């Protein structure tokens, strides 16, 4: 544990003294084990991808439009005033995290919300801020 920055070590020593019962080394070991369990969680990685996907107003707008019905790229282009490459890029990100999925109907490809439960959580979050 000598690799700890001296200022961090002093803070941990005060914290361990406040909490009692452990050495700094034991406490650091406990924190390391805890962080390894948390960071390995698949759900955290999926959540990070979802949060990244909805971090753009255009993607939230796409989700809100798809909330009402399936739409093709050209409909989304008109509704949002964006180019086809821009819409396709945003749809790719939303597909990548499982928020939307394509549905083929003949030669047409429509997009719909893939997870209503997840989309509803996002909508509640957006509406609460």
Secondary structure, 3 states (H helix, E strand, C coil): CCCCCHHHHHHHHHHHHHHCCCCHHHHHHHHHHHHHHHHCCHHHHHHHHHHHHCCCHHHHHHHHHHHHCCEEHHHHHHHHCCCHHHHHHHHHHHHHCCCEEEEEECCEEEEEECCHHHHHHHHHHHHHC
